[in-house]
Amino acid sequence: MAHHPKEADIVDTGSLPRRWTIYILGIYILTLGVSLAIRAGIGISPQSSLTRTMTLVHPPLSQGTYNFILELFMLLLTYLALPKDFGLKSFASLVPAFVLAAFLDLNLLVTKGLVLHDYSVKLCLLAFADALIALGLFLMIRANLVLMPIDMFVDTLCRRLGYKWGNIKSTFDCTLLLISASIGYLFLGEPKFIREGTILNAILIGQYIKLYFFLFRRFRPARVARQEVPS
């Protein structure tokens, strides 16, 4: 899952059960953060805005379901982009995608009663939500197991086109944002869930992840040194 050599020291090389535990915990924390960001009501990420908008266009399906459909579509695009590198193991990415969808619907249900009116409180909740999203992503990177179909698609485009991962991801997010806004205009009369919080989300999550990387590297040497001291 690490997209850059500089992330190698973050990766957990321990047992698979421990790494899967970290990975699933990361997914849960991420979906809790997404749910709280939605409840803040001042804008959410491009991916979340698209799937959330679809729940207004066709309410019978949950946001988790729409998220899984999006991930499934991304898996198809991954195959079309580079079919020779696509194998049966690629379908393993649907397992965490399904878990994420289930956790997202669960956390949206748990936070359903959270209604805020004060704008400053909404900002604080969004900042906290983005910290949770970043923590979830950090734990998933650390577990280094399976890429989600969306990340797999971005990774495949990088290898196919030869562009940097960050540039491809930014372009991809902007595309989702345009699609979300277009669907909002077409079916709802205006874009939904795209506000100042969408920009804050893009800025804060990256900075939070950098912070977690720093803190992990800052305190890891001391912990390792204590473990290596003979008793």
N, C-alpha and C positions, 0 to 999 in steps of 0.2 A: 504493500500500500504506500510505502514511502516513495514520493515522486522526485526526490532530490537526494544526492549522496550525503548532503549535510544532515539529513534526517536519520542516517544509519545508526547513530549513537543513541537515538531515542527508542529504537525498536527493541521490544522484549524478545529475548531468545530462549525463554523458559519453556515449560511444558505446554502442550496444546490446550489442556483443560484450563490452565491459568490464562492463557492468551484469549481463549474463547470467552471466558468470564469477563475479562477486561473489554473485549470487543462488544459483547452484548450490553454490558453496563454502559459503554460509550454510546451505543445506539439509544438506550433508554434516556440517558441524560440529554442527548441531542434532541430527542423528540419532546422532552419536557421543556427544553428551551424554546423550541419552535412553538409549542402550545402557548407558553407564556408571552412570547412575542406577538402572537395572534391576539391574545387577550389585552395586550397593551393598546392595540387599536390605532397605532400611528405609522403603520407600514411594516411589511415583512419582506423576506428575501424573494428574488425572482421565482425560484422553484416553488416556494410556498404560496406566493401570490397567484401563480398559475393554477395550482391544484385547489386552492381555496376559492378562486373565482369559479372554477368548474362546479363547486358544490352549490353555488348560487344559480348557475345556468341549468344544472340538472341535479336537484337536491337529493333524489333517492340514493345516490352513491356517496359514501363518506370521503373525507379528504384522504384518509389512509388508502382507500381503494383507488382513488385517482392517482395518488403518488405511486402505487404499485403499477398501475397501467402505464404511467410515464416511464418508470424504470424498465418495464417490459418492452416498451417502444424503443428505448435507448439501447436495449440489448439487440433488438433487430437492426438498428442503425449501425451498431458495432460490427455485426456480421457483414452488412453491406459495405462498410468502409474497408474492412480487411478480412475477407472470408477465409483466406489461407491460414490465418492465425487463430481462427475461431474453432474451438473444440468443445467437447462435452463438458469439460471443466468450467467453461464460461457460464454454463447454466447454474453453477454453484452460487453465482452472484445474486440469484433470485431468492436464495434462502435469507440472507440478511435484509434484502429488500422487503420480503414478506414480514419479517420480524419488525422492521422499522414501521411498516404500515400499521401493524397491530398495536405497537406501542404508541404511535401517533394518535390513533383513534382513542386509545385508553386515556392518554394524557389530556386530550381535548375534552373528554367526558369528565375527567377529574377537575379540570379548571373551568368547567362550563359556568359555574356560578361567580366567577371572578369578573366583576364589572367595576371599572374605574372611571372617574369623572375629572379628577384633577390632572392637568397636563404634566406637571412636574413629577407626579407619581407615575404616570404612564412612561415618562422618559426613564425614570429609575428602574421600572420593571423591564423595559426594553433592554437597558444596559445589563441588567442581571440575566435576562434571557439570553442575550448574545454571549455572555460569559459562560453560560451552561452549554450553549451550542458549540462554542470553541472547545470547551473541556471534553465534550463528547467526541468531537473530531480528533482531538489530541489523543484520547484513549484508543480510538480506532486506528490511528496511525501507529501508535505504540504496539498494539496487538499484531499489526502487520499480517493480516489474514486475507480476506477477500475484498476486492474492490466492489463497490456498488455499481450497477450497470451504467449509471450516469458518469461516474468517475472512470469506468472502464472505456466508455465511448470517448471521453476527452483524452484519455491516455492513448487510445488507438489513433485518434486524429493527430496527436503529437508525433507518433511514430510514422504515420502515413504522410504527413505534410512537412515534418521536420521543424515545426515551430515550438517555442517554449510552452511548457504546460500552463504557466500562469496566463500567458496571452490567449491561449485557446480557451481556458476556463472563463476568462473575462468576456470574450466574444460570445461564448455559449450562454453565460448568464444574461448578457444584454439581449440575446435572441429570445430567451425565455421571457424576459421582461416585455419585449415588444409583442410577443404572442399573447401574453396575459393582458396587456393593455388593449390589444386589438379585439380580443374576445370580449373584454369588458365593454368597449365601445359598441360592438356589434350586437350583443345580446342584452346588455344591461344599461346602455346609454352613457356609461362612463367607466373609466378604469377603476378597479377595486383593489384595495390593499396595497396600493403603490403610493407611498407618501415619503415624508422626510425620514421615517424609520427605515425605509428601504436603503437609503444612502448610509445611514448610521450603521445598519446591519453589515453592509459591505466593508465599512471602515473598521468597526469595532471587532468583528470576529477575527480578522487577520491580526490585529494588534494583540488581542487576547491570546491567540495561539502562540505568537512570538513570546508573550509573557510566560506562558506555560513551559515553552521550550527553555527559556532562560532559567526559570525557577528549578526545573528538573535538572538542568546541567549544573546549576549553582550548588544544589544540595546533594546531588548524587555522589560526587567524589568523597564527601565527608561520610556518607552512609556506607559506601563501599570500603573505605579505609577502616571503619569500625568493625565491619564484618571480617576483614582480613587480619585483624589483630589477634594473635594466638591467645587462647585462654590459659 
